[in-house]
Amino acid sequence: MKDQVIPKATAKRLPLYYRYLRILHHSGKQKVSSTELSDAVQVDSATIRRDFSYFGELGKRGYGYDVEALMNFFAKTLNDDQMSNVALVGVGNLGSALLKYKFHQSNSIRISAAFDVNKDIIGRILDGIPVYPLEDMAEQIRLQEIDIAILTVPAEHSQPIVDELVRAGIKGILNFTPARLHAPKQVLIQNVDLTNELQTLIYFLHSNANVEAE
């Protein structure tokens, strides 16, 4: 398992499977087939079986999957059994919306600190999250043992902030800016470009191109 390379497309589907398994478990369901999972998450059953095969034998032929065991397996795989503190850098319109988001798909993700340059909000508690000045960012990241940062600052300021985040020990960055950022290989950057996603959707709506399910 340690040497197994998991395709990025498979990794992106794991939270989807985990979320639905939690729903099934809370409803009292004890077992589920790949066909039932397929209908619920809109991923074909062959893809689900292939995704699961990367992790060994997770089900039994003729029985399906044990809901609680599979849910617990993905909780451990996704580190949802450990608390992850996250820093939010940039408390503008998008940043403020993210502060309100309760990360209902996970038991263990929380924004524990926010950072901004706006003196009107620095020192305040917004939606239960303290807002610190940007100059305190490195210190708070170390004190709170934060490994992940969400970046929602103007694009022109993003790279210097990323450089500082890396120096402070951040290992993963969720980038909501349109800038393509540079960081050492060991720091993972995941880009979320809302404009790009909308333009892709519009393209498919107004073309004859086939949409391939992720």
N, C-alpha and C positions, 0 to 999 in steps of 0.2 A: 504493500500500500504506500509506503514512504517513497518508493522509487517510481510509482505509477504517475504518469503525466496525465492530468485531467484536462481535456479540451476546454477552452474558454467558454464555448457555447453550453457545454454540460454544466460547468461551474455556475453560469448565470441562471440555470434552471433549478439549481438545488434549493434556493430560498422559496421558490414557487411550490416545489414538492413539500418542503417542510411546513409551509403555511397551511396547505390543505390537510396534511396529516394531523396537524394540531386541531384543525376544525373537526376532523373525523373523531379524534380522540376525545375531544370535549363533548361530542354528541353520543359517546358511548360505543362507537363502532370498534370491533376488535380485529377484523381483517378486511383487506381490500385487494382487488385484482388490478393488474396493470391496465385492463380495459376500463375499469371504473375510474382509475386515476386519469386515464387519457381523456375521458368524457369531461372530467371536472376541470382539468388544467389546460385543456386544448392543446395537448402535445400527443402525437400518435404513440400507441402502445409500444411499437418497436423501438422508438427513440427512448422511451422511458426505460425499457429493459436494457438497452445499450448503455444508457447513462448509469443505471444501477450496477451494471456488470463491472464497471471500473472499481467498485468497492467490494467485490467478492460476491458470495452467495447471500443475498439479502432476503430472498423469498424461498418458498418451497413449491415445487411443481404440483399442481392440482389443488394447492391451498391458497396461494397468493402471498400477500405480505402481512405480517403481524403489525398492526397499526402502531401500538405503543412502542414496540421494539424498534421499528423503522423511524418513528418520530424521535426517539431518544438517540438513535444513531446519527441522524442528521443534525440534531441539536449539538452533539459533540463535534461533528465534522465542521459545522458552521461556527463553533465556539459560542453557541448560544447558552451554554451552561456556565459561562464566565462573563462577568461584567466588563464591558468595553466603554471607557470614557472617551468622548469625542470633543474636539475643540471646533467651534464655529468662528471663522475669521471673516468678518464683514457682516454687520447687522443692518443692512439696508432693507429694501422691500422683500427681496427673496430670502435674505438671512432671517428677517423677522418671521416670515412664514414658516421657515424650518424650525425656529425655536418653538413654534406652536405645535409642530408635528410630534406625535407621541410615539412614533416608531412602534405601532401596534403589532407589527409582524414579528417582533422580537422581544424577548423578556430581558435582554441584557445589553441593549444599546441605549446610551443616554448622552446628550450634550451636557457636559459638566461645566464648560466655560465658554464664554463668547468674548471676542476682541474687536475693537473698533477705534476709530480716531475721533468720532463725534462726541464732543464734550457734554452734549445734552443727555446722552445715555450712559456714558462711562460712570461706573460706580453704582448704577442702578441694578435691580433684579428684574429681568424681563421674562415673564412666563416661567418663573422659578429658576432662571439661569443668571448668574452674575455676569456683568459686562465689564471687562477689564480694558485698560488702555493697551494699545498695540505694543508699547515698550515693555509691558509686563508679560508678554506672550511666552517667551522662552522660559522664564522662571516658573510660570504657572503650569506649563506643559510638563516640566520636570517634577514639580511638587505633586501634581495630580496624576502623574504617571500616564499621561495621555499619549496614545500611539497613532491616533487617526485625526485628521483635520478635514473639515469641510470648508472649501474656499469659495466665497461669494463676493469678492472685491472687484473693483474695476480692473479690466484686463491689463491696463498699462502699469498697474501696481503689483500684479500677481507674481511675477518671477522673483523680485527681491523678497517677497514674503515667503515664497516657497523655499528660497535659499535659507532664510532664517528658521523656518520650520524644520528643515533637514538638519541644521546645526543643533536644534533643540532636541532632536531624537525622534521626530515623527517618522513613522514607517509606511503610512498610507495616506493618500490625499484624494478626496472626492472633489473634483474640479468643476465648478459650475460656470467658470468664465470661458469665453470663446478662445482664450489664448492656449496655445499648445506649450506646455511647460517642460522644463528640463530638470531632472533630478538624478542622483546616482542610481545605478541598477537595482540596488536593494530597496529603494523606495518605490512603492507601487502608486501609480497615478491613474485614476479612473475618471474619464471625461464625461460629463453630462451636458450636452449642448442642446438646449430646448429648441432653439431656432432650427438647428440641423434636423432634429427629429420631426418638427412640424413640416419643414420643407420636403423631407422624405415622404411623409404621409401625403402631402399635397401632390407630389409627383405621382405616387401610385394611384391616387384618386383620379387624376387627369391623364392617365396613360393606359396603354393596354398591357403594361408589364405585369407579370405574375408576381404575387406577393408570396415569398417563401416564409413559412412559419419559423420562428426562432426556436 
